[in-house]
Amino acid sequence: MQKILNYFQQIIQIPHCSQDASKLKDFLITFAKERGYEVQTDEVENLLIKKGKPLLALQAHYDMVCVGEAPKLETFIENGWMMANNSTLGADNGIAISMMMALMDEGKECEFLFTSDEEIGLIGALALEFSLDSKYMLNLDSEDEAEVYIGCAGGIDIDALKNYESVLKSGSFYEIIISGLAGGHSGVDIDKDILNAIKLFATFLKDKEVQIASIDAGERVNSIPVNLKAIVASKTSLKSEKYIQVKEINGDFKVVDGKEIITILDKFKNGVISFNKELNIPDTSINLAIVLFKDGELKIQTSARAMSDKGLVKMQDEYQNYFKNFGLKVNCQGKYPAWKPEINSFSKEIEKAMISVFGKSEFKAIHAGLECAIISKKYPNIKFTSIGPNIKFPHSVREKVELVSVEKIYKVIQKVVEAYEK
């Protein structure tokens, strides 16, 4: 266990935000070669590390969501949970990487697949073209112990754009700052009633007659937005409220009538759209993630999810039409499929190992994207399952990982590796 934590501390000192993780990639290549493993890379910087002709592959992504002060991280432990000061921790997916490194230290004959830029659209998984020997793949990107994941949501980013005619205005304005919100993952936390900074802003102004000079809101398309800064002019006095700081300023700004923009944001149906009673998780959802407005140009970024490909198509159509009704141009990107839940011989083997360590287990699906959905379509002869330790509030400065859970999940992984060793 201490070795895993030591490796994790090494990893988080190496910057590896999405699109800027090459230093960690180089570190992993050196680490593997020093232990006698073959290493392959591809054009999008995926890594395949292997020894022998294994039956089992272990898979994780090596980028992280950087929010707060990340990639500069200072960790601390409280009540058995590791966290970082005012930053995402990177336990998603750094703990998985650390466990895979520990297995390499033991010389295990496995394929270790590290994918790039998972957090910004599963880019590595989408471009994966390695020749794999394994018949089974264990993804290590789930975040609840004693649960065996056999399905996940598909997703798509729906972006919208519109230009408004602006006029120069001089005089008194209000600077609006929203901060101090909890934040969270736009999939697994979307049903937790976490305040969305953009929706809070729209609610604050929906009954006001305002002109808007600028809006800068949100952090990542897959995070519930925490921060917002805007400059507006208002015919009525604006006062600070909980989470909303209002300050009077003077200046010269290009402005537009704010009625339509506020209406677009206020009427936007955000959060859980429908619930899947069979899986006991959201079935469809959407996150109003980022809003940028400056010099008359409005940009909106959202992330939609669904537990079925059919549901994802419906969400895409509904929200494309929503924006088009206001005259916005719509662009959809980063689409990835749902992973249909299936219990098979491999998932039953994982369940067996989980019960031996935790005394219990349960098959689950997750309302978030897992690379299993994409990789399973590329390698239809491989059986897939996903597990992981307890990680709470990923993609936010509240992210934390339970250390005893890491130790137990590693024992499960060791049992699985042993079961599939030739």
N, C-alpha and C positions, 0 to 999 in steps of 0.2 A: 504493500500500500504506500509506504513512504517513497518508494521509487517512482510510483505513478505521480505523486504530488510533486516530487522533485522535477520530473520531466515537465509537468504542467507549468511550474514556475519558470522553467527555461523557455517554454513556448510563449508564454504571455509577455516575456521581455523582448521577443522578436516581433516587430510590427507585422501584422497580417490582416489588416482591414481588406475587405473586398476590393479587388482591382489593384491591390498593393501588397501582395503576399509572397512575392518572389524570394524574399529572404528566408521565410519559413520553408518554402519549397527546397531551396538550396541546402538548408539545415537538415531536412529529412533525407535528402539524397545522400549527403555525407554520412549521416547516422546509419543508414541502411547498408551502404557499401562497406563501411568499417566492420559490419557484422556479417559480411559475406553474402548479402542479398543482391540479386539482379535488380536493376532499376531501368524502367522505361518512362519516357515522357512523350507528350504529344503537343500539337500546335497550341492548345488552350491551357497548357501547363498542368494537365492531369498527371498523376504519378501512379505507376503500377510497380510495386515492390514485391518480389517473390523469391522463393527458394524451393527447388524440387518441382514436383508435379502434383500440387495440392488439390484436394476436393473442396476445400473451404476458402472463401474470400471474406475478409473483413473490410468494411467500407465506411469512410467518413469524409467530410469536406474540411479543407484546411484554411478557409477564410472565416472571418468573424464580422459581425455587425459592430461597428465602432460608434458608440453614442457616449456623450459626456466627454471625459478627458481621455478616452481611449484614442490611440493605442498606448498611451502612457498609463500604466496600471500599478496601483498599490493595493495589495490584497490584505484582508484580515479575516479572522475566523470568529464567529459568534454563535454560541449554542450549537456547535457542530456543523455550521454552514459556512462555506467560504464565499466572500463577496469582495467587491472592489470599491474603493472610495470614489464616489461620483462618476462611475463608469460602468459600461458593460464589462463583464468578467471574461467572456470568451470561453466559458465552459462549454458552450455551444459553438464549436464541436471539439474544443481543445482537450477536454477530458478524454474523449474517444481517441484522439491522436496519442495522448499519453499512454493509454492502455495498450494501444497497438505497438508503441515503442517498447513497452515492457515485454510484450510477447516476442518482439524481435530480439530483445536481450536474451530471451530463453531459447532462441534459435528455432522457433516454431516454423514448420513448413506450411505456410499459408500464402495466399495472395493478399497483399495489403493495398487497397485501392483508395487513393486520396484524390478527391475531385476539387476543382477550382471554382471559385466564384458562385458557390451554391446560393449565397444569401442575396444575390442580385439577379436571380432568374434561373438558377440551376444550370448555369452556362457550361460548366465542365461536363455534367452528366449528359446534356443534350449533344455534345460533340464527341462523346466517348467512342473510341474505335479500337481499343486494345483487343488482342486475342486472349481470352481467358480460359484457363484450364479448369477452373472450379465448377462444380455442379450445384453449389450452395453459396449464397451470399448473405452475410449478417451485417445489416446496416446498424450503425451505432449512434444514430441521431435522434432517438426518442428520449423522452424526458420524465418518465414515470417508472419507478422500479416495480418489479414483480408483474409487469404487464408486457405481453407479447403482441407487437403491432403487426397487423396483417393487411392493412389498408390505409389509404390517406386521401386527402382532398386534392383535386386538381385546381389550377389557378390561372389567372390572366390579369395583366395590368391594363387598365382602361384609362387612357390619358385624354384630356380635352384642352382645346385652345381657342381663344377668341380675342380679337383686337377691338378695342373701343376707342372712339375719338375722344381725346383728352384736351383740356384747356388749362392754361397756366393760371394759378390762383395764388394770391398773396394774402397773408394775414395770419389769423389764429387757427391752429390745428390741435388735434389730440393725438398723442402717441399712446397706443394701446399695447401692453405687453402681457401675455399670458405665460405663466411658468409654474413650476411646482407640482405639475400633474404626475400621476404615477407612471404612465406609459405601460407598454407591454407588447407582446407578440401579436401581430394582426390576425393570426389564426387561432392559436391555442388560448389566447386571452380575450378574444373578441366577445365572448359571452359573459365576461366578468364585470360588466357595467363600469368600465374604466372611462373616465372623462376624456373626450376628444377635444383638443385645443381649438380645432377649426369649427366644430359644431358649437362649442361654447361661445366663440366669437360671433357666429351667426345669430345665435339666440340673444346675445347681448345687444345686437344692433337691429334686429328684425323689425322693431316697431319705431325705429328712429329714421329721420330723414338725413342721410349722410352723403358726402362725397368722399370717394376713396382715392388716396394718393399711392399707397403701397401696402402690400401684404407679403409677409415672408413667414410661412408656417409649415411645420412638420420637419422630420429628420430623414426617415427612410420610408420607402413605399411599403415595406413589410413591418413597420412599427406604428403603433397607435400614437398619433402626434402629441407631443408634450409641450412644445414651445410655439409661440406666435408673436410676431411683432408687426404692427400696422400703424399707418398714419392716415387719419381721417379728419374731415371737417364736418361739424354737426350743427344743425340749427338749434338743437336743445343741448343743455349741459350734460356732459358725461361724467359719471363718478366711479371711482374704484369699487370693485366688489371682490369677493373671495376668488383668488387665483387671477384676478384681472386688475392690473395696475394702469391707471389713466393719468397722464401728465399733459398739461397744456404747453404747447410750443408755438413759436412763430416761425414763418418761413415762406418760401416760394416753392410750390409743388404743382406738377401736372396732375389733374384730378378728373374723375368721371363720376357721373351719378351712380350712387352705390346700390340703388334699389334692386336691379337685376342680379348683380353679383351676390348680394346678401340672400336674395331669394333662392338662387341656385344652391348655395351652401346650406341654407336652412331647410329647404324642402328635400334635400338629398337623403334618401333612406339609408342610414348608416348602421353598421353592426350586423347582428344576426337577422337574416331575412326569413329563413325557415329552419325548422328543427327536425332532426332525424331521430325519431323515438326508438327505432330498432337499435341504433348504435349509441343512443343517449349522448349525442354531440350535435352541434350545429350542422345543418345540411347545406345551407348556402349562407354566405355572408359577404360583406364588402367593407373595406376600410378607406375612408376619406383621408388620404395620407399626407398629401403635400399640396399647398396652394401658394403660388407665386404671382404677384401682380405688381407691375411697374411700367411706367410710361404707356399706359393704356393696354398692355398685353397681359391677359389672364391665362395662366397655366394651372391645370388641375391634374393630379396623379392619384389614382385609386388602385386598390388591389382586391379583386374578387376571387372567391373560393367556392368550390362545390364538391360534394362527395361522389358525384357521378359526372361523366363527360356530358350527358344530356343536361344536367342541371347547370353546368358551366356555360353551355351554349345559351341557355335561357337567360342567365345572368348577363352575359355579354350583350345579348340583344336588348334586354330591358334598359341597361345603363347607357348603351350607345344611343338609344332613342331618347333617353332622358336628356342627355347633353345636346343632342341634335335639335330637340324642341326649343332650346334656348339659342340656337344658332351657333353652337360650338362645333369646331372640327374635331373629330374623334380618331384616335390612333390606338389600336390594341397590339400589345406585344408581350413577349415572355410567357406565352401560353405553354402550360405543361399539363399532362393528363392526370386523371384520378387513378388511384391504384385500387382495383376492386378487391374487397376483402375475400381471402381464401385461406382455409385451414388445410395444410398439407403435411406430409411426413416430416418436413424440415421444421415447420412451426411447432409440431407436436414434440419434436426433439428439444427445441428451445424451451417449451413449456415444462418438459420433464426436468431439465437442468434448473429452471427457475424455481420449481417446487422444491427441489432438493436443497436449495439455498434459503429461500424465503418461506417455505412451508405453504405457499399458495401461488397462484398465478391466474391470469385472465387474458383472454384474447381481446384485442382492442383495435379500433381504427382511430385515426387522428385527423382533426380538422386543420391540417397544415400540409405543406408539400414535403414529401420525402423523395429522395432520389430513386428509391425503389420503383416508383411509378414509371420513370423514364427508362432506367437501366433494364427493368424487367421486359420492356418492349423491345429493347435492342438485343437482349439475350434470353429468348423465350424458353430455352432449355435449362435455365438456372432457376432454382427455387429461392425465394426471398423472405426474410423476416427482419424486423427492426426492434431493438431494445435500447435501453439506456438508464442511467441513474437519475435520481430526483434532481431536476434543474427547474427552478422557478423563475418566472418573469424574464425569459431571454429577450434580447433586443431592447432592454431598458437598463437604466442605472440601478435597478433593483435586482438584477440577475444574481442568482446564488445557486450553489451546488452543495448537496448534503454529502459529507465526506464518508460516513459509514455506508451510505448507499453506493458510492463509487467502489468501495472495497467489496461489497457483496456482488455487485454487477460484474466486477472483474472475476470473481469466483465462478459466476455463471459462464462467462466467456471462456475461461480456462476449461471448464467441463465440456463445453461445446467443441472447442478445439481438439480436446482429447478424443471425443467421440468420432471425429471425422479425420483423425490422423490415420494414415495408411499403415 
